[in-house]
Amino acid sequence: MQIGNTVLYFATMSSSADAVNMQIVADLEIEMMADLYRRMSSACQKKCIPTTYRDPDLSKGEAICVDRCVAKYLEVHDKLGKKLTQLTAPDEKVLQKLQQH
């Protein structure tokens, strides 16, 4: 019965490593999204909102500018992500083949 316990031990170790890897990936994704938000907020604020405030609320023009800026920023981010995925897909396939051997 020792072999069964050994297999169970390694299966548990593998799932623990998978859980740790998933947590690392999740943390990295949160960090990347926070960075995207900071950069987008900064860029759109510089572009759309004057440094001297006259009103506590955004004007209609400022609100429209911010809305369009955010939409464009996210659209470009999405397109870049898709392009990077296309460019790295062949490399990932090669890496997977190497790991299988």
Backbone as JSON Lines, residues from 0, in Angstrom:
{"i":0,"aa":"M","n":[0.82,-1.19,0.0],"ca":[0.0,0.0,0.0],"c":[0.86,1.25,0.0]}
{"i":1,"aa":"Q","n":[2.13,1.11,0.17],"ca":[3.05,2.25,0.18],"c":[3.04,2.96,-1.16]}
{"i":2,"aa":"I","n":[2.92,2.24,-2.26],"ca":[2.93,2.86,-3.59],"c":[1.72,3.77,-3.75]}
{"i":3,"aa":"G","n":[0.56,3.34,-3.31],"ca":[-0.65,4.16,-3.4],"c":[-0.5,5.46,-2.63]}
{"i":4,"aa":"N","n":[0.09,5.39,-1.42],"ca":[0.31,6.59,-0.63],"c":[1.3,7.53,-1.31]}
{"i":5,"aa":"T","n":[2.32,6.97,-1.94],"ca":[3.31,7.78,-2.65],"c":[2.68,8.5,-3.83]}
{"i":6,"aa":"V","n":[1.86,7.79,-4.59],"ca":[1.18,8.4,-5.73],"c":[0.25,9.51,-5.24]}
{"i":7,"aa":"L","n":[-0.49,9.25,-4.17],"ca":[-1.38,10.26,-3.61],"c":[-0.59,11.47,-3.14]}
{"i":8,"aa":"Y","n":[0.56,11.24,-2.52],"ca":[1.42,12.33,-2.05],"c":[1.84,13.22,-3.22]}
{"i":9,"aa":"F","n":[2.33,12.6,-4.31],"ca":[2.78,13.39,-5.47],"c":[1.61,14.08,-6.17]}
{"i":10,"aa":"A","n":[0.45,13.45,-6.19],"ca":[-0.73,14.09,-6.79],"c":[-1.13,15.32,-5.98]}
{"i":11,"aa":"T","n":[-1.05,15.19,-4.64],"ca":[-1.36,16.32,-3.77],"c":[-0.34,17.43,-3.95]}
{"i":12,"aa":"M","n":[0.94,17.08,-4.06],"ca":[1.99,18.07,-4.27],"c":[1.77,18.8,-5.59]}
{"i":13,"aa":"S","n":[1.38,18.06,-6.63],"ca":[1.15,18.65,-7.94],"c":[-0.01,19.63,-7.89]}
{"i":14,"aa":"S","n":[-1.1,19.25,-7.22],"ca":[-2.25,20.15,-7.14],"c":[-1.93,21.36,-6.27]}
{"i":15,"aa":"S","n":[-1.08,21.19,-5.25],"ca":[-0.65,22.33,-4.44],"c":[0.18,23.29,-5.26]}
{"i":16,"aa":"A","n":[1.07,22.76,-6.08],"ca":[1.89,23.6,-6.95],"c":[1.02,24.32,-7.97]}
{"i":17,"aa":"D","n":[0.01,23.62,-8.49],"ca":[-0.92,24.26,-9.43],"c":[-1.67,25.4,-8.76]}
{"i":18,"aa":"A","n":[-2.09,25.19,-7.52],"ca":[-2.82,26.23,-6.78],"c":[-1.93,27.45,-6.55]}
{"i":19,"aa":"V","n":[-0.67,27.21,-6.21],"ca":[0.27,28.32,-6.0],"c":[0.49,29.07,-7.31]}
{"i":20,"aa":"N","n":[0.67,28.32,-8.4],"ca":[0.85,28.96,-9.71],"c":[-0.37,29.77,-10.11]}
{"i":21,"aa":"M","n":[-1.55,29.24,-9.86],"ca":[-2.78,29.97,-10.18],"c":[-2.88,31.26,-9.37]}
{"i":22,"aa":"Q","n":[-2.47,31.21,-8.1],"ca":[-2.5,32.4,-7.26],"c":[-1.51,33.45,-7.76]}
{"i":23,"aa":"I","n":[-0.34,33.0,-8.18],"ca":[0.66,33.92,-8.73],"c":[0.13,34.59,-9.99]}
{"i":24,"aa":"V","n":[-0.48,33.8,-10.86],"ca":[-1.05,34.35,-12.1],"c":[-2.16,35.35,-11.77]}
{"i":25,"aa":"A","n":[-3.02,35.02,-10.81],"ca":[-4.11,35.93,-10.43],"c":[-3.56,37.23,-9.85]}
{"i":26,"aa":"D","n":[-2.55,37.13,-8.99],"ca":[-1.94,38.34,-8.42],"c":[-1.3,39.2,-9.49]}
{"i":27,"aa":"L","n":[-0.63,38.57,-10.44],"ca":[0.0,39.3,-11.53],"c":[-1.05,40.0,-12.39]}
{"i":28,"aa":"E","n":[-2.15,39.32,-12.65],"ca":[-3.22,39.93,-13.45],"c":[-3.82,41.14,-12.74]}
{"i":29,"aa":"I","n":[-4.02,41.05,-11.44],"ca":[-4.54,42.18,-10.67],"c":[-3.57,43.35,-10.73]}
{"i":30,"aa":"E","n":[-2.29,43.07,-10.58],"ca":[-1.27,44.11,-10.64],"c":[-1.25,44.78,-12.02]}
{"i":31,"aa":"M","n":[-1.36,43.98,-13.06],"ca":[-1.36,44.52,-14.42],"c":[-2.6,45.38,-14.68]}
{"i":32,"aa":"M","n":[-3.75,44.96,-14.19],"ca":[-4.98,45.75,-14.38],"c":[-4.91,47.05,-13.6]}
{"i":33,"aa":"A","n":[-4.35,47.01,-12.4],"ca":[-4.19,48.24,-11.61],"c":[-3.25,49.21,-12.32]}
{"i":34,"aa":"D","n":[-2.18,48.68,-12.91],"ca":[-1.24,49.52,-13.66],"c":[-1.92,50.12,-14.88]}
{"i":35,"aa":"L","n":[-2.71,49.33,-15.59],"ca":[-3.47,49.83,-16.74],"c":[-4.39,50.97,-16.31]}
{"i":36,"aa":"Y","n":[-5.09,50.79,-15.21],"ca":[-6.01,51.82,-14.72],"c":[-5.26,53.1,-14.37]}
{"i":37,"aa":"R","n":[-4.13,52.97,-13.69],"ca":[-3.34,54.15,-13.31],"c":[-2.86,54.91,-14.54]}
{"i":38,"aa":"R","n":[-2.31,54.18,-15.51],"ca":[-1.8,54.83,-16.72],"c":[-2.93,55.46,-17.52]}
{"i":39,"aa":"M","n":[-4.05,54.77,-17.65],"ca":[-5.18,55.29,-18.39],"c":[-5.75,56.53,-17.7]}
{"i":40,"aa":"S","n":[-5.91,56.47,-16.4],"ca":[-6.43,57.62,-15.66],"c":[-5.54,58.84,-15.82]}
{"i":41,"aa":"S","n":[-4.25,58.61,-15.7],"ca":[-3.3,59.72,-15.83],"c":[-3.33,60.32,-17.23]}
{"i":42,"aa":"A","n":[-3.3,59.47,-18.25],"ca":[-3.28,59.96,-19.63],"c":[-4.57,60.71,-19.97]}
{"i":43,"aa":"C","n":[-5.7,60.15,-19.59],"ca":[-6.98,60.79,-19.93],"c":[-7.2,62.06,-19.11]}
{"i":44,"aa":"Q","n":[-6.73,62.08,-17.88],"ca":[-6.86,63.3,-17.07],"c":[-6.01,64.42,-17.67]}
{"i":45,"aa":"K","n":[-4.78,64.11,-18.06],"ca":[-3.91,65.12,-18.68],"c":[-4.52,65.65,-19.97]}
{"i":46,"aa":"K","n":[-5.13,64.76,-20.74],"ca":[-5.68,65.16,-22.03],"c":[-6.98,65.94,-21.89]}
{"i":47,"aa":"C","n":[-7.84,65.56,-20.95],"ca":[-9.22,66.06,-20.94],"c":[-9.56,67.06,-19.84]}
{"i":48,"aa":"I","n":[-8.81,67.08,-18.77],"ca":[-9.2,67.91,-17.63],"c":[-8.11,68.95,-17.37]}
{"i":49,"aa":"P","n":[-8.47,70.23,-17.45],"ca":[-7.47,71.27,-17.2],"c":[-6.98,71.23,-15.75]}
{"i":50,"aa":"T","n":[-5.77,71.72,-15.55],"ca":[-5.18,71.68,-14.2],"c":[-5.8,72.7,-13.26]}
{"i":51,"aa":"T","n":[-6.44,73.72,-13.8],"ca":[-7.13,74.7,-12.96],"c":[-8.62,74.37,-12.97]}
{"i":52,"aa":"Y","n":[-9.12,73.98,-11.81],"ca":[-10.52,73.58,-11.69],"c":[-11.4,74.8,-11.46]}
{"i":53,"aa":"R","n":[-12.47,74.9,-12.22],"ca":[-13.43,76.0,-12.04],"c":[-14.72,75.47,-11.45]}
{"i":54,"aa":"D","n":[-14.95,74.2,-11.6],"ca":[-16.2,73.57,-11.17],"c":[-15.86,72.28,-10.43]}
{"i":55,"aa":"P","n":[-16.64,71.93,-9.41],"ca":[-16.36,70.66,-8.72],"c":[-16.71,69.43,-9.56]}
{"i":56,"aa":"D","n":[-17.57,69.6,-10.55],"ca":[-17.98,68.5,-11.42],"c":[-17.37,68.66,-12.8]}
{"i":57,"aa":"L","n":[-17.3,67.56,-13.53],"ca":[-16.81,67.62,-14.9],"c":[-17.82,68.35,-15.77]}
{"i":58,"aa":"S","n":[-17.32,69.14,-16.7],"ca":[-18.21,69.75,-17.68],"c":[-18.63,68.67,-18.68]}
{"i":59,"aa":"K","n":[-19.63,68.96,-19.48],"ca":[-20.09,67.99,-20.47],"c":[-18.96,67.64,-21.43]}
{"i":60,"aa":"G","n":[-18.21,68.65,-21.88],"ca":[-17.09,68.41,-22.8],"c":[-16.0,67.55,-22.17]}
{"i":61,"aa":"E","n":[-15.69,67.82,-20.9],"ca":[-14.67,67.03,-20.2],"c":[-15.13,65.58,-20.05]}
{"i":62,"aa":"A","n":[-16.4,65.4,-19.69],"ca":[-16.93,64.04,-19.51],"c":[-16.91,63.26,-20.82]}
{"i":63,"aa":"I","n":[-17.29,63.92,-21.91],"ca":[-17.26,63.25,-23.22],"c":[-15.82,62.91,-23.61]}
{"i":64,"aa":"C","n":[-14.9,63.85,-23.36],"ca":[-13.49,63.62,-23.67],"c":[-12.95,62.42,-22.89]}
{"i":65,"aa":"V","n":[-13.24,62.37,-21.59],"ca":[-12.76,61.26,-20.75],"c":[-13.37,59.95,-21.24]}
{"i":66,"aa":"D","n":[-14.65,59.96,-21.55],"ca":[-15.33,58.74,-22.03],"c":[-14.67,58.22,-23.3]}
{"i":67,"aa":"R","n":[-14.43,59.11,-24.24],"ca":[-13.8,58.7,-25.51],"c":[-12.35,58.26,-25.29]}
{"i":68,"aa":"C","n":[-11.65,58.98,-24.44],"ca":[-10.25,58.63,-24.16],"c":[-10.15,57.23,-23.56]}
{"i":69,"aa":"V","n":[-11.0,56.94,-22.58],"ca":[-10.99,55.62,-21.94],"c":[-11.35,54.54,-22.96]}
{"i":70,"aa":"A","n":[-12.36,54.8,-23.78],"ca":[-12.77,53.81,-24.79],"c":[-11.62,53.52,-25.76]}
{"i":71,"aa":"K","n":[-10.94,54.57,-26.22],"ca":[-9.82,54.38,-27.15],"c":[-8.67,53.66,-26.47]}
{"i":72,"aa":"Y","n":[-8.38,54.02,-25.23],"ca":[-7.29,53.4,-24.49],"c":[-7.54,51.9,-24.34]}
{"i":73,"aa":"L","n":[-8.77,51.54,-23.95],"ca":[-9.1,50.12,-23.77],"c":[-9.12,49.37,-25.1]}
{"i":74,"aa":"E","n":[-9.57,50.04,-26.16],"ca":[-9.57,49.4,-27.48],"c":[-8.15,49.1,-27.94]}
{"i":75,"aa":"V","n":[-7.26,50.06,-27.77],"ca":[-5.86,49.84,-28.15],"c":[-5.24,48.75,-27.29]}
{"i":76,"aa":"H","n":[-5.53,48.76,-25.99],"ca":[-5.01,47.73,-25.09],"c":[-5.47,46.35,-25.54]}
{"i":77,"aa":"D","n":[-6.74,46.23,-25.91],"ca":[-7.3,44.96,-26.38],"c":[-6.61,44.51,-27.67]}
{"i":78,"aa":"K","n":[-6.44,45.43,-28.62],"ca":[-5.79,45.08,-29.89],"c":[-4.35,44.65,-29.68]}
{"i":79,"aa":"L","n":[-3.64,45.36,-28.8],"ca":[-2.25,44.97,-28.51],"c":[-2.19,43.6,-27.86]}
{"i":80,"aa":"G","n":[-3.1,43.33,-26.94],"ca":[-3.14,42.02,-26.29],"c":[-3.36,40.9,-27.28]}
{"i":81,"aa":"K","n":[-4.29,41.11,-28.22],"ca":[-4.56,40.09,-29.24],"c":[-3.35,39.89,-30.15]}
{"i":82,"aa":"K","n":[-2.69,40.98,-30.53],"ca":[-1.51,40.88,-31.4],"c":[-0.37,40.15,-30.68]}
{"i":83,"aa":"L","n":[-0.16,40.49,-29.41],"ca":[0.89,39.8,-28.65],"c":[0.58,38.31,-28.51]}
{"i":84,"aa":"T","n":[-0.68,37.98,-28.33],"ca":[-1.08,36.57,-28.25],"c":[-0.76,35.85,-29.55]}
{"i":85,"aa":"Q","n":[-1.05,36.49,-30.68],"ca":[-0.74,35.9,-31.98],"c":[0.76,35.71,-32.15]}
{"i":86,"aa":"L","n":[1.53,36.7,-31.72],"ca":[2.98,36.63,-31.9],"c":[3.64,35.6,-31.0]}
{"i":87,"aa":"T","n":[3.1,35.39,-29.81],"ca":[3.72,34.46,-28.88],"c":[3.17,33.04,-28.98]}
{"i":88,"aa":"A","n":[2.07,32.84,-29.69],"ca":[1.48,31.5,-29.8],"c":[2.46,30.46,-30.35]}
{"i":89,"aa":"P","n":[3.2,30.75,-31.43],"ca":[4.16,29.75,-31.92],"c":[5.24,29.42,-30.89]}
{"i":90,"aa":"D","n":[5.7,30.41,-30.16],"ca":[6.73,30.18,-29.14],"c":[6.19,29.29,-28.02]}
{"i":91,"aa":"E","n":[4.93,29.5,-27.65],"ca":[4.33,28.68,-26.6],"c":[4.19,27.23,-27.04]}
{"i":92,"aa":"K","n":[3.87,27.0,-28.3],"ca":[3.75,25.63,-28.81],"c":[5.1,24.93,-28.76]}
{"i":93,"aa":"V","n":[6.16,25.62,-29.15],"ca":[7.51,25.04,-29.1],"c":[7.88,24.73,-27.66]}
{"i":94,"aa":"L","n":[7.59,25.63,-26.75],"ca":[7.9,25.42,-25.34],"c":[7.15,24.22,-24.78]}
{"i":95,"aa":"Q","n":[5.88,24.06,-25.15],"ca":[5.1,22.91,-24.7],"c":[5.69,21.61,-25.22]}
{"i":96,"aa":"K","n":[6.13,21.59,-26.47],"ca":[6.74,20.38,-27.03],"c":[8.03,20.04,-26.31]}
{"i":97,"aa":"L","n":[8.81,21.05,-25.97],"ca":[10.06,20.81,-25.26],"c":[9.8,20.28,-23.86]}
{"i":98,"aa":"Q","n":[8.75,20.77,-23.21],"ca":[8.43,20.32,-21.86],"c":[7.91,18.88,-21.86]}
{"i":99,"aa":"Q","n":[7.3,18.44,-22.96],"ca":[6.77,17.09,-23.03],"c":[7.89,16.05,-23.17]}
{"i":100,"aa":"H","n":[9.03,16.46,-23.68],"ca":[10.12,15.51,-23.9],"c":[11.04,15.45,-22.75]}
